Each structure stands twice: as structure tokens, then as C-alpha cells.
Amino acid sequence: MTAEVGQILAGRYHIEQALARGMAQTYAATRLSDQRAVIVKGLDFGQINQWKSYELFEREVRTLQNLSHRGIPRFLDSFQDPAQPGWHYLVIERVPGKSLQEWLESGWRPSEEELKNLSLQVLDILDYMHRLAPPVIHRDLKPSNLILDRDNQQLYLIDFGAVQDALRQQSHSTVVGTFGYMAPEQFSGRSAPATDLYGWGATLLHLLSGRSPAELPQQELRIDFRSSVHCSRELADWLDNMLAPAPEHRFGSAREAREALLTPTMLTPLRGHNSVLAEAPQVARPSGSSIQLSRSDRELQIHIPPGQARPATTSMAFFAVFWNCFVAFWTVLAFQGGLLFAAFSIPFWGVGLFLARQAARGLFLRTELSFSSTHYSLTEQLGGARKVHSGRTAEIQAVHFVLHHKMNRRPVFVLEIEGGTQNMRFGLNLSRAEQHWLRSEILSWLLGQRSSAEGQRLLALSQEDSPHAF
């Protein structure tokens, strides 16, 4: 039996208003002991026939018990009412305001400054959640799950039933989320911290356009929103990164997204919305860099000498030496037990060779990039081995950052030239500043080539807005 307005649950909570009815019942109530305004959410475990509903309810209770942030309503209690067998309840503080969905339906349209303020608050909440051990992923960011107190400009994130911790086995994940706000990876049951960035980006599109993101046109899984919203190019470029179809192409973290929003000079679009190269950023050459670059109207030459080693590469080199010495010592001892016993060392030698190869690439790899008006090439030379990749300059669609791996939970990026039938990656052992500078130079040179080849139309478009630096 569902609770009714005026009813007192467990002798402690006075029901004032029914807020939502469905599989779970949600009520506005007052805690009698101190007259505190609360939200009571109940589920009849005796009636549900879907294990998923039970799992989501229990997950929300466990999650809320461990969260403490001013942008997340505080968990207060969970209980069962003897007068209502089978019903389980959770209680959270009732925060002032209305959901963004309700504000939208009332005709509210936020300014760009308001949107940035809301974004900073959401990203602060996500940064807190994603930095927990293990990280907590909400998976269902949307206007109805965000409460805004417009008097105090305070935003709250609610409904943690879809939450997932990053250590949960992905193979057992269910598809949770709301169509239009779900990141592409959620359709296969996967999620990561970048999934929540996509959800907030999609929510911002709804606030900007007044329409669900599901109603906006798409092109190759990317929401083509620019013709449907009115905002600055800086914000549109930022949204492009938030809404990248592949999670590794989004910002590396909520904190990185926040910094890019606060400092537009840190941001450039991955590509223009018409699949032509976007305006080139202007980034100064990092002091002390040994990269050699020469450019003219006809060609661009980049030489990355060996020895561009990051601390992580040096650490890997030392570890590779230690690992291989240990495996060699173990193999010698294993031979005393026979050839078959020694054969068990083969997989460990494989790991050692991989580590040695990666360390050698970081310490000794020589990279050459060459661009002309017709073709481009990437040449990698390690010792006597030489590998060349090439393509047509006209087919280049983007030059962007791609997550290569994570070292001690910190993302490590490479640069990727996207075009034709293959993508070329380089710059693993460069500093982030050097990567930004090279990307700036390549985009700038390519934009000049496109302007010349495609005439005054693209040239005029490229001069409409001042370029932004990543």
C-alpha cells in the first residue's frame, strides 16, 4: 500500500506531497523530530518483479551513504515501516529549487554566463565523484536530475540509482541512462568518468536549444548542434569536446573540462562542424624544446629528435632493465629443473621485450613529419629500422589529442592526424606543451593550404572569428 498525504511513516516522517509515482514512490515530507524538510523515496520489494529495480534502489542507498558534497543532497536515513510490510525507504534532505526540466517548462532560458556558472558547479560535483576510490559515475545526467535554486544560484545533483563505480565488472553492467543524454558507450553497457561529461554536455544543449538532444540532427554519431543553438564559438568548441562520440576524445577529466571552460585560450575544437579543419590555434613554442620546425607556403617539416623522454619513460626503462634481469636470473635457475620448466618463462620474456621496446621508443625514436600541398608523411626511425606512413594532405580531417594510456591514473596523450583510410599517431614522449604547440603549427599550416585551395570562401570563414589556443 502506497503512503498517502498526511500519513506518518515509521512514526517519524509526515508525508506532505506525492512527487512521483511509479515503480518507486517519492514524497516531500517533514521529519517530526526537528521539522526538517526531507525527501522520502520508497520501493515495495514485495511487489516488484524486476530485479533491476531492486538493484538500483539498493545502489542508491549505498552510494548516498558515502557521498558528502554541497551539491549533493545529504543522505539522512533508510528504514522499513512495520505498518507497511515489504516497503523500504530512503530519506535525503530536501533542497530548495526546481529541476532544470521544470524551469525549462516554465519558459526559463539561461544566459551563457548562467550556463557557465552551472557548468562549473556540475563539474565540481563530478570532479569530487570521479576522484573517489573507486570513482563514482552517475550515468544519468539530465535536466530532471538537477535541482536549481535560482535565488542562490545553487545546483544540486540527484537520483543516484543509476550510479556505477569504476571497478564494477563492465561485462555485467546493464544499459542505464536516458536516450538523448546517454553517451554512445552506454548502449553497450560501458561507462567511464567521461560518460558523465557527455551527459552534462547533452543537458547543456537542451538548455541552449530548448529541445531534447535526441531531436537534434546527428552526423557520424556526433550531435550537429551548431545550427540549433546560439552561443559563443568558445562555448560551442568546448561542447564539441564534451560531446565527442568516443570517450577518449573528450576531456580527460571533469577538472580538465573546468579549466578549459575557465580559460578559453586552452581550448580549440577538434574539427569544424562541416568536417573541414577548424581555425588554427596560436600557441607559442615551448622554451627549451629541441624540436626542429621549418615552414613555408609550400611545405612544413618537423623533426623530433631522440631523447624527448618523459619521467614515465625513464622509469619504464629502469623497470624494463630490472624486469629482464630478474627473468633472466629466474630462467637460468629454471633450466636446472628441465627445459619444460624453463619454458614457463617465455610469457615473462614477452612482457620484458614489450617494456624494453616501449622504453627504447621513448629514449631513441627519431620522428620526421613532412607536409606538402599534395601529400604528407610520418617517418619513424629506431636504430636501423625505419617505418613510413603517408597520405594525401587534402584528406586530413582533424589533428587532435588521443588518450594512449594512463600512468598512475594520469592520462597520457598522443597526437593523431585523422584522414583517409588510416590515422597516424605520434608525440607520445613529448611534453603536453610541445604537443599543443605542434598541433597549433600543423593546423595553422593546413588551414593556409585549405584557404588557398578552396578559395576566398573558406578564407573569409576563417577570419570571421579570432583563433583560440588550446
N, C-alpha and C positions, 0 to 999 in steps of 0.2 A: 504494500500500500504506500503510495507516494505521500509525502508530507504536504500539509495544507497551510495556507496563510493563517497565522495566529497560533499554530501548533508549537509546542515546546519539545525539542528533541533532546533526549537523554537528560532532561531536567536542566539543561544548560544553555540551549540556543533557541531564541524566539524567532520563528520564521516570519519575515515581513513581506517578502515578494518572491514570486517564482520568476527566475530569469531565463531559464532554458529547460526544455523538456525533451526527452529522447531516451536513448539508452542510459544516459546519466542525467540526473536532475540537479539543477543548480539554483540556489536560493540566496537572496540577500537576507541577512539575519543579524541579530544582536546577541552578543554574549552577555548573559544575565549577570555574571559576577562583577563586571566592570562597565557594562553598557557599551562595549566596544563593537563597532561595525565590522562585520565579518561576511565572508562568502562561504557557504556550505555546499559541498558537492557530494552527492550520494549516488550509489550504484547498488541495485538489487542483485546480489550474487546468486540468489535462489531462482531468479527468473531468466538471467542471461543464458543464451545458448551459444554464444560466441566467445571462445577463449581469448580472442584478441581484445575484446572489451575489458575483460578482467585483467589481462596483462597490462594494458595501457593505464588503467586506474592504479594498479599497484606500482607501476613505474613512476607515475606522477607523484605518489606519496613518498616513495623513496628519494626521488630527485629533490623535491621541495624541502625535505628534511635537512638536506646537505647544502642548500644554497643560501647565501647571505649577501645581498646586494640591494642598494637603494632602489634600483629599477626593477626588482622582482618582488612581488607581494610575499610577505613573510608567512611561512608555514606555522600554524598555531596548534593544530590538534588533529587526531584521527580517532574515530570511535565507532562503536556499534550501539544501537539503541535497542534495549531489551524489548521495548514495546513494538518494534518493527523487525522481527527475525529475518535474517538474510541481508539486511541493508548495512552497507559500510559507508562511512562518511569521512571526508577530509575537510579541514577548516583552514582558510587563509585569511589574512587581513583584507578588508575591503578598502581599496584605494579610490580616491576621488577621480572623477572624469568619466569620459565615454570612450568607447572603442573608436579607432580611426575609421572603421566601417560606418559607425553611426554618425560621426562627424561628416563624412563624405555624403551620406544620405541626407543630411540636413543642409547641404549646399556649401559646406566649407571647402575652400580651395586654398591651400597653404602657399605662401610666397616661397621663393627659392631660399631665402635666408632662414625661414622656418624649417624647410626641408633639411637644410644643412644642420641646423640645431638638433632636429630629431635624429638625423643620421649619426651625429656624434654620440648621442645618448645610447642608441641601439648598439653602435659599435663598441661602446664602453662595456655594455652588458655582455655582448658576445665575446669580447676580449677576456672578461672575467671567467665566463663559462668555458671557453676553449683553452684557458691556461690551467684549469683544474687538472688533477691527476686521478683518474683519466679525464680527458676533455669531455665536456658535455655538449652535445649537438641538439639543438631544439627541433629541427627538421620541419617545422610548420609555421614559419613566419608569414603572416598575412595581416591585413587590416583589422580583422575581428579579434586577433590575438594580441593587439597592442592597445593599451588604455592611455589616453592623453588627458591630463589635467591642464586645460588651456590657461587657467588662471595663474598657475605656477610654472607652465611650460615644462611639466614633468611627464616623462613617458615611462610606462610600465609594460613589461613582457609577461604574458600569462599563458596558461594552458600548456603544461609540460607533459601531457600524456603521450606525445609522440617522441619524447626525448630519447636519445641514444648515446651511450658512452662509446668513445672511440675504440675501446678494447673489445666490444661485443663482436662475436663472430659474424662477419658480413654474410656468410652463406645461410645464416638462419634469420636474417633480417626480413621483415615484411615491408611491403611498399606502403609508406606512411607519408602523408602530406596532402596538399590541396592543389588540384590541377590549376595551372596558370602560374602558381608560385613555386612549384616543385622544380628543383634543378634536374637536368636530364639524367644524372646518375641515380636519382631516386627511383626512377622507373625500373631499374634493375635491382632495387633493394639496397643500394650502396649509399653511403653518406660520409661526409668529412666536414671539418670546420668550414671549408669553402662553400658547402651546401647552404649554410645559413647566410652567407654573404649574398648568394643568388636570391634567396628568399626575401631579403631586405631590398635588394635591387628591384625585384619584381613588385614589391609593395610600393616603392617609390614611384614606379611607373604608373601604378593605379592612382596614387595621389596627384601625380602630374597631369595625367590624361583624363581622370575621372572614369576610366574604363578598366575592366579586368585585363591583366596581361594576356589572358587566353584569347581575347578579342583582337589583339594587335597582330599585324602581319609578321610572318617569320621568314627568314632566309637562311637555309642550311643550319637549322636548329637555333639560330640567333634571332632574338626578337628585334625586328626592324622598327624601332620606336621613334626615330628622329622626326619623321613626318607627322607624328601624332602628339608630340609634346612641345611645349615652349619653355626652353631653359637655355642657360649659357652653354657655350661649347665646352667649357671646363667641366661642368656637371655632366653633360652628355658623354664626354670622353671617360669620365670616372664611372658612369653607369655601364659603359661598354665593357670595362674591366670586371665590374661586379657580375655582369650577366654573360660572361663568356661561357659557351656550352661546355667546354672541358674544364674541370675544376683546377687543373694545373695552370690554366691560362688566366685565372682570376688572381686577385691579390693573394699574397702568401699568408696573410693573417688579417684579423679584424684590426689589429694595431696598424698594420701597413696601410690598410684602406683608410683608416682615420687620418694618418699622416698625409696621405695623398690628397684627402679632402681639405685638410687644413692648409696644405701647401700646394696649390695647383701647379707650381713650377716643377713639381716632382712627377707630374703625370703627362703622358701622351697616349693617344688612342692606339690600339693595336692595328687598326686599319680604318679607312674611311667607310662610311655606311654604304657606299656604292661599289665596294670591293676594289677601289683604287687606293694607292698609298695615301695615307693621311699626311697632313702638313708636318714638316720635319721639325723636331725639337732642336733647340740650340743649347748645347752642353759644352762647357769648357774642357780642354784637355787636362786630365789629372796631372798634378805636378809629380815629377819623378818617374813617370811612365816611360818604359823603354820601347813601347810600340812605335813602329815607324809607319807613317802615313803620308802619301802624296796623292794629290788630286788635281785634275784639270777638267776642262769641259768635256773631254773625250774619255777619260778613264780615271779609275780610283784604285789605288794599290795600297794594301795593308799588309804589314809584316809583323807577326807576333813571334818574337824570338823565344828560345827555350829559357827556362829559369824563372818563368812567371808563376812561381809556386805559392799557393796559399798555405797558411799554417796547417790546414787539414791535410794537404798533400804531403807535407813534410812528416807529419805524424803518421800518415799511412805508409810512407816509405820506411820509417823506423819499425813500424809494426810488421810490415812485409818481411823485413830482414829477420826480425825476431821469430816470426811465424815459420819461415822457411828453415831457419837454423834448428828450431825445435823439431819440425817434421823430419829433417834430415837425421837428427840425432835419434829420434824415435824409430825411423826406418832402419838405421844401422842395427839397433837393438832387436828390431822385429825380425831381421834376417836370421838371427840365431834360432828363432822358432820355426823357420822354414819359409820358403818362397810364398806359399799361400797366405801365411800370416802377414808377411810384409806387404802383400798386395792390398791389404786394408788401408794402407797409407795413400793409395792413389787419389781418392777424393780430396784428401787434405793437401796433396800436392797441387791439385786443380785449383783449390782456393788460394794457395800461396802464389801460384802463377798469375791468377787474376789480380791479386793485390799488387804483385810486382809490376804487372803491366800498367795498372792504373797509376801507380806511383811514378813509373817511368814516363808515362804520357805527361803527367803534371810537371815533371822536372826537365824533360829533354825534348818534348814535342815542339816542332817548328811549324807554324801555320802561316800560309800565304793566302790572301784573298785578292782577287783581281776582278774588276768590273769594267766592262766597256759598253758602248751603246747597244751592242747586239748580244753579247754573252757575258757570263760571269763564271768564276771557278773558285773552288776551295781546295787547296793543296795542303796535305798533312804529311810531314816527314819525321820519322822516328828512326834514328840510326840510318841504316841503308834502305829501309822500307819507305816507300812513297805511295800515297793514295790521293787520287784526284777525283773530285766531283765537279760537274759542270752543268750549266743550264742556260736558258735564254733569259736575258735581262727583262724583256717585255712581260715574262710570265710571273715575275715576282709580285706577290700579293701583299706580303707583310714581312716585317722584321720585328720579332717580339721575343720576350723572355719566356723560357720554358723551365719548369721545375725538373731538375736532373735527379736529385736525391736529397735526403735530409741527413744532416750530420749533427748528432746531439740535439735532435728536434728542430734544428735550424735549417730552413730551406736553402739549397744550393742551386743556383740557376745557370743556364747556358743561354746563348743567343741562338735563335733559329731563323733562317731565311726560308720563308714559305713560298713555293712557286713550282709550277709544272707538276711533274709526277713524283718528285721527291723533295723532302725538306732537309736542309743542311744545318747541322748544329756545330757550334764552335765556342771557344772562350770559357771553357769550364774553369780554368785556373786563373782567370783574370779577376781583379777586384771588381766590386759592384760599380764603382765609379768609372773604371775603364770600360766595362760593359755598356754603361749608359752613354759614354762618350762615343764609342764605336757605333752604337745603334744610331746616335744622332748624326754622325758623319755619313753613314750609309744611306739613311733616309733622306738627308738633305741632298746628297748627290743624285739619288734615284728620282727625287721629286724634280730636280732640274732636268733630268733626262725626259721624264714624262711630260714636263711642260713644253719642252722643245718638240717632242714627237707628237703630242696631241694638240698643239697649237694654243692660241690665246684663250680658249675656253677654260682649260684647266689652270692656266696661269692666273687668270682672273679669280678663279675659285680659291686658289692657294693664297691669294693676297687679301681675301675678304676678312680673315681673322689673323691676328698675330700668332705666331707659333708658340707652342708651350714646350717646356723642357721637362723631361722625366726627373 
